[in-house]
Amino acid sequence: MAYPVVKQAGPELSQRIEQSKQFKEGFFYNAAPVNPGANVWASLKKVLFEKPEFATPKESIPFKAISKAQLQKPHYAIYRLGHSSILIKLGQETWLLDPVFAERASPYSFMGPKRFHSMPLGIAELPAITGVIISHDHYDHLDKQAIQSLAGKTSNFIVPLGVGDHLKKWGIPSDSIHELDWWQDISVADSKLVATPAQHFSGRGLRDRNKTLWSSWVIQHQDLKIFFSGDSGYFDGFKEIGERLGPFNYTLMETGAYDENWPDIHMLPEQSMQAHLDLKGQHLIPIHNGTFDLAAHNWFEPLERIAQAAEKLQVSLLTPIMGESINLVSPDKTDFWWRQTNDAQNTD
């Protein structure tokens, strides 16, 4: 199925990159200076020698399989597929956010962080996709094999400036790639997508640091507004997004793979909660957790800390198991499922 695309008129891509406020002398920059390598040796020591006992699950964590027939029916729902991979149904539209289907978040198939659980569905089970949205080019958010396989499912890949170069090298047609700078928007079918600021960095190797832009995203569909954080440290940009584009019915907030030694690029759970409040969000769905071991904390700690913050502040928190459907029209209460695992119980 082909979906109508409405792009803003403007200069060619190369001109837009050169004119971007985030771009200077060949590199992209955050709105304020950050140091993603702060205390790198302390962080490396923790990762190599001070991993907690439950950095990875000792037992299988629950997930719910998603059927192809289930997705072919028009409905309004969010499904967590794992980590920051999200499937959103908006009536007849189907959107994929940062789809990673690989077994490892790594350039290698034999080493690197391995997923804790199976995917709730495979790419073959997906219906036609309205569009794929990418936040940035790190391996736990941009999966080469998945992108190549999804080329047969969609003709719309919406990405931050520069990320399109990766996709073109992987065989994605140029006319299927839509690259946006912060605050630029694009309309596809009945949805409007806005690339919004984030505080992070990019790169897939040793020589391409910050050669592509990183972004959060706003998805507007009729009266429904969804915010997708991608990866970000806490910064004033959340307040600006909330003022300009909020309030939001749902926020998909990075809550996991954090460390006190790198607060500029990954939020602590309590900061994720504050960002949700800055955005004027109604329901918070914590993502970027429960799938890969990417930091020196127990795998369930992000979920527990955000649950405690939500209880304290009386915020609506939705924590589905992977593959479980969240009804966007009237969401049901979800369980704090990680508390039922032996891992979490053994730390009490």
Buried (B, 14 or more C-beta within 10 A) or exposed (E): EEBEBEEEEEEEBEEBBEEBEBBEEEBBBBBEEBEBEBBEEBBEEBBEEEBEEBBBBEEEBBBBEBEEEBBBEEBBBBBBBBBBBBBBBBBBBBBBBBBBBBBBBBEEEEEBBBBBBBBBBEBEBBBBBBBBBBBBBBBBBBBBEBBBBBBEBBBBBBBBBBBBBBBEEEEBEEEBBBBBBBBBBBBBBBBBBBBBBBBBBBBBEEEBBBBBBBBBBBBBBEEBBBBBBBBBBBBEBBBBBBEEBBEBBBBBBBBBBBBEBBBBBBBBBBBBBBBBBBBBBBBBBBBBBBBBBBBBBBBBBBBBBBBBBBEEEEBBBBBBBBBBBBEBEEBEEBEBBBBEBEBBEEEE
